[in-house]
């Protein structure tokens, strides 16, 4: 945020009309949503509004690149982050005497929940491999190690999609290697996170199903609420009672599952913003990134944030958004290195 405030004085790009669209959605939901019900649990509605703010930021700043060359910092992060996760696990083993089975279910992280950190890390890998064109096997191995150590199911989903694009970009030897490494990562996380369990037992799937039940399990009823129930609207209490154990674990009260719903972006957006706006958010992100990078790179850049939105915050998470913005900046610096010096000269 400090960078954006500082960079505002150097604002010199043509502002996309999508900025006004995002601003209208932000102000519209903030001021026009129905008043919140009188309940004992406040609703953290600001989280739901964050995607609109990020759309505005992307529309304003996507071509105002920083004067610092990002490539060395991105490469450094690719190496440093898995070391941080290893150190985290070592400390758990040292302090708690955890064995390998216990470490497999540990979710190490640096600052935030590692679902978001993995999303950012995947964007850094995409920058190095697909934008810089550096086909180093070491980078892929570091990515696999990071995915395994983090134990993130949504991270594994993003990794699988990135592996598909990787598979299409390399020779047959690398195809075999990526297939083996991807299978190893899936097997390890599958055992540690028990992804072989029935789909209906996954908490985010249960929360989505509970919301869908609210619409009478009818897609037609979903379509009849074009703008959802508004950002102040709390999740109905009877939905929470369907997930009492998880709500109790997550919030300390089985009747307050709002934070649970905040964890699943598509679920919360479907309820508060409506299906049309929920689908519109990734489309607006794509259009803004595409106008700078082209559609192929835009699809790659938005893969991590789109996949993680099936589980946690996704488009409403700041670190995931910064991964997208960083990718846009790195693309422009790589395609036109003189932009770095032009940006520095304007200070």
C-alpha positions, 0 to 999 in steps of 0.5 A, a space after each residue: 500500500 505504501 508503494 501504491 501511494 508513493 507511485 501515485 505521483 508517477 501515474 502516467 498510464 492510460 486508465 482502463 475503463 474497467 477502473 470505473 467498472 470496478 469502482 462502481 461495483 465497490 461503491 455500489 455494494 458498499 452503499 446499496 447493500 441491504 442493512 445487516 441483520 441485528 445479530 451478535 456476530 459482526 460480519 467482516 464485509 470488507 473482505 468481500 469488497 477487496 476484489 473490487 479494490 484490487 481491480 481498481 489498483 490493477 487498472 491504475 498501476 498495471 503499467 507503472 512499473 517499479 524502477 527496481 529490477 525485479 528479476 534477481 529478487 524473484 529468483 532469490 525468493 524461489 530459492 529462499 522460500 523452500 528453505 524457510 519452510 524446511 527451517 520451520 519444520 526443523 523447529 517443529 521437530 526440535 521443539 515438539 519432537 515431531 516424527 515424519 508422520 506428524 511433520 507431514 500434516 504440519 503446514 509450515 509458512 513464512 508470514 501468512 497462511 501458506 495457501 497464499 504464500 504458495 500462490 505467490 510462489 507459483 507466480 514467481 515460478 511462472 515469471 521465471 519459467 514462462 516469461 523469462 524463458 529459463 528452463 532450469 530443472 532446478 526451479 521445477 525441483 524447488 517448486 515440487 519441494 515447496 508444494 510438498 512441504 506446504 501440504 496445501 491442497 489448493 496449492 496442489 491444484 494450482 501446481 497441477 494446472 501449471 504442470 500441464 502448461 509446463 508439460 506442453 513447453 518442454 521436451 520429452 525428457 522433461 515431460 517424464 521428469 515433471 510427470 514423476 515429480 508431480 506424481 510424487 507431490 500428489 502422493 505425499 500430500 494425498 497421504 498427509 492431507 488425506 485427499 483420498 477421503 470422500 469429496 463431501 467430507 472436505 470442509 470447503 465442499 461442505 460449506 459450498 453445498 450448504 450455501 447451495 442448499 440455501 438456494 434449494 439445490 436449484 441453479 435457477 434460484 441462484 440465477 434469480 439473485 443477480 447481485 446476491 444478498 449484499 456484503 453486510 448479509 450474514 450467513 444464515 444460522 441454520 447453515 452454520 448448524 450443518 457444520 457445527 464441528 468446523 464452526 466451533 473449531 474455527 470460531 469458537 462458536 458453532 453458531 458463527 460460521 461467517 469466517 468459515 465462509 470467508 475462507 472459500 472465495 467462490 462460496 462467499 461471493 456466490 452468496 453475497 455478490 451473486 453468481 454474475 458478479 462472482 464470474 465477472 471478477 476473474 474476467 475483469 482480472 483477465 482483461 486487465 492482465 491480457 491488455 499488457 501481457 497477451 492472453 496466453 501469459 494472462 491465463 498462466 498468471 491468473 492460474 494460481 489465484 483462480 485455483 486458490 479461490 476454490 478454497 481460501 481467499 483467492 481474489 480477496 487476498 492481498 498476497 495472491 493479488 500481489 503475485 498477479 501484479 508482480 507478474 505483470 511488472 516482470 513481463 513488462 521489464 523483461 520485454 522492454 528493459 528500458 522501462 526500468 531506467 525510464 521509471 527511475 529517471 522520472 523520480 
